[in-house]
């Protein structure tokens, strides 16, 4: 599921896996394994990728279809204050 969502968001944002690798400090070889579905990212790398792509980890893991899911929660919480 991760590789599908990862590839989808790369396409939608017109960003290469190479650029994500370079900007996050994750090796290009490991990033290619993520992209091709050969390997799942460790939590620290999942967070780096989600932060760079400005999406939630839940989206990348297929737990939601909304890449910006975390922002809605933050807005709801801030309006309750």
Buried (B, 14 or more C-beta within 10 A) or exposed (E): EBBEBBBBBBEEBEBEBEBBBEEBEBEEEBBBBBBEEEBBBEEEBBBBBBEBBEBBBBBBBEEBEEBEBBEEEEEEEEEEE
